[in-house]
């Protein structure tokens, strides 16, 4: 079962508005401000407290960050598009975020090792993919097999260990 985005689960906010007043907004009090803070616009003030509706959550999730060299983008885009559009559409248990950026300082050395650009000391472009699956590690790995099987992964923050949520 899924429960929407975190902002939609907000049931109340405390906000300091531009005039310095402290307001409480929810579905019964300051309703227009409450609507605005939840996505109707921006610059309403500084939210100092969110109150959320909680729902049951499994104790383990599968999540992590993968870094690929920039030339892998040509292989990553088609498999991601296929995952998104051909019956493998993301469902309410999964998501991924793909970003093209420059890697952290450590990726320079790794890039040099794998791609032998020893004379270039700049941070190298890379593709960052953050994956999340609300399920077991086994199911998560199977779900993102289309990315994990591409190979040439040159740096991986191994956050695929089971994350513990709650008490």
Secondary structure by P-SEA (a helix, b strand, c coil): cccccccccccbbbbbccccbbbbbccccaaaaaaaaaccccccccccbbbbbccccccccccbbbbbcccaaaaaaaaaaaaaccccccccccbbbbbbccccaaaaaaaaaaccccccccbbbbbbbbbbbcccaaaaaaaaccccccccccccccccccccccc
